[in-house]
Amino acid sequence: MNRHEFQVLSSRDIHVGRVVGLRLDQVSMPGGQTAGREVVEHLGAVAVVALDDEGQVVLIHQYRHPLGHRLWELPAGLLDVDGEDPQVCAARELAEEVSLAADEWATLVEVAASPGFTDEVVRVFLAHGLRAADREDPQGDEEADIVVRRVPLAEALAMVMRGEIINAATVAGILAAYAVETGVATARPADAPWADRPTAFAKRQR
């Protein structure tokens, strides 16, 4: 069976900002029609399920302006350093946000945030062997207000199921980590291939 090939016939920029870009693509549709599709380009990001020796996951409580309140999330950050390996980025964010380093790393899942309109994909890592790491105190923005808390992984899962954790990468990471830690699933290597890592917005900055 031959399936339709969705071709981009034209594309124009609507907005190009510091973290995202918005473009409008004209795309060929089945039956010969053309439709406009708004696409939010994103740098991509990483997040970390950091588990200590007691089986507790490190969470942060951080203000998110689009929702207008603070969310419980995993330590995370943008892939905003050109050429930086995702696991190296994850280690840097873990140190910057919660003053921790980890000796063991694995890949849990990739999460497409909302593929109907954005190419943002987040890779979630699993980190074991936690130890203290130095970090500079944040001077501004939302990170200056971060609260750090360690929660038993089972309690974090319960928080997801109660709707107390709604950040997509955090939800997926906690579910995946619970599956791995209980032997239901197996994590991938930290350097596993990442086919859907966003590239469009990063290319604009080069």
ABEGO torsion letter per residue (X at the ends): XBBBBBBBABBBBABBBAABBBBBBBBBBBGGBBBBBBBBBBAEBBBBBBBBAAGBBBBBBBBBAAAGBBBBBBBBBBBABBGBBAAAAAAAAAAAAAGBBBABBBBABBBBABAAABABBBBBBBBBGBBBBBBBBBABEAAAABBBBBBBAAAAAAAAAAGABABAAAAAAAAAAAAAAAGABBBBBAABBBAABBAAAAAAAX
